[in-house]
Amino acid sequence: MGALVAAVDKQGQNAPKITIVMLETLASRHFDSFGIASPSVIEIQKILQDLNEQKLESRVAIGYGFSRILSQDKPQPLLLKSATMAFEGRIWPSETSDSDAEAAARKLRPEYEKSAETMVRETNGSFVFVIAERERLIVGRDPIGANSLYYGENTDLAALASERKALWRIGLRKVESFPPGSIAVVDKEGFKIKSSKTLALEPPRRISMQTAAKNLQRLLRQSIKERVSGLKEIAVAFSGGLDSSIVAFLAKQSSLDVHLIHVSLEDQPETEYAVKTAEELGLPIHICLFSGEDLERIIPRVLWIIEDSNPLNLSIGAPIFWAAEKAASMKLKVMLAGQAADELFAGYRRYVDDYLSFGEERVRKELFHDIASIHETNLERDYKLCNFHGVELRLPFADYRIAEFAMNLPTSLKIEHRPNGLRKIVLRKVAKDLGLPEPVVKKPKKAVQYTTGVDKALKRLAKKSGMTINEYLRKIFEDSFKQMM
């Protein structure tokens, strides 16, 4: 696990130097080592300043900041037969004898563009990778996009990085999220991106609730089994709601130590509910309660990590920041969470409202759009927050097989077609079939920014400052980047 960067110098041979500048921007957290590579030469050092870009004078270069999560993880970049590469992420199921980067390297052949496209299309996992060939880069990202990757270019440079700030640092202002399920060839002419594997909206299949729940349970079991394979213990970000309870329950059945982490501001009623649910699940829960002052203190850091001043992203991001911080303090390297369940199975109230106002087809298209864009709206934010603490976030619901299955379910298996109807019906059926407590099965969806009290506390802080919430966060965001860049 770590940070990936890559650059093409359109005008000269300074790509390794540019790559080191990007790595410097991301070095505010701990890395075990740093590496840079031209298409034929690799240099890896424990200290970033010891890297010597002059040895690698080249038009193209890749770089990697390495943090070990599993014992088999190894520093990068890696040398291929006629190129170099850096790989960030996991392949499911894991090949425990080798690192995931080595497993990915074995899938690549000297016709790297073609084999990169095949890997994105056929490999199940959560990953991004960059290959450095002579005069060009080849880039790939899995079809869901939980691991962040951004790109940008100008007349002098074309570059990629795990975080936007690395691209901003080298003067690229128009930065976009690299499209999941795609590959790109990057050379002195810029980016040529093409899709390799993406979800498609098809007519809903005819399937009973019982069959759908049975199939979904099987897919979830498989997804979680793959994501905990080889681990002895794991953290679960735990609200006590439907999604996190299913994840925790199935993780427990995989015979490893499961630690539930619940974070909230003080005096929130959901904390007591989470404790009771944990007791019924028979799992230890670690309660982390914070004050408004605690929230105020972490806002600059969270905004720096998520690279955005949007109030909703901060309200959701702050609890994730705290949960990952707690996991790291407990020496837990991997954390599961229930992200993507709401978009897959219609957990938000607006889906019911839109169905009643506009009909089923409108809701199906809305759900499809929300899943297709979830990498930008949710997953990249949460990945970066956990990565900052050296915790690897794994998301069982954000699995291509589950997404494909969910996209083709009729809305009648997701929402009740009546005012204030239940949402995520098929997921509730899964919970009931698993034997989860009835309050979990029937508990209405409540967004994390409200259950933790962060939303209200943030509004109070903005009011105290005499600004709107958008003005308040924008000022902190801008000040943070002035200090840290």
Secondary structure, DSSP 8 states (H G I E B T S, - for coil): -EEEEEEEESSSSBHHHHHHHHHHHTTTS--SEEEEE-SS-EEEESSGGG--GGGG-BSEEEEEEE---STT---S-EE-SSSEEEEEEEESS--TTS-HHHHHHHH--SSHHHHHHHHHHH--EEEEEEEEETTEEEEEE-SS--S--EEEE-SSEEEEESSHHHHHHTT----EE--TTEEEEEETTEEEEEES------------HHHHHHHHHHHHHHHHHHHHTT-SEEEEE--SSHHHHHHHHHHHTTTSEEEEEEEEETT-HHHHHHHHHHHHHT--EEEEEE-HHHHHHHHHHHHHHHT---HHHHHHHHHHHHHHHHHHHTT--EEE--TTHHHHHT-SHHHHHHHHHH-HHHHHHHHHHHHHTHIIIIIHHHHHHHHHTT-EEE-TTS-HHHHHHHHTS-GGGTB-SSTT--B-HHHHHHHHHHT--HHHHH-----HHHHTSHHHHHHHHHHHHTS-HHHHHHHHHHHHHHHH-
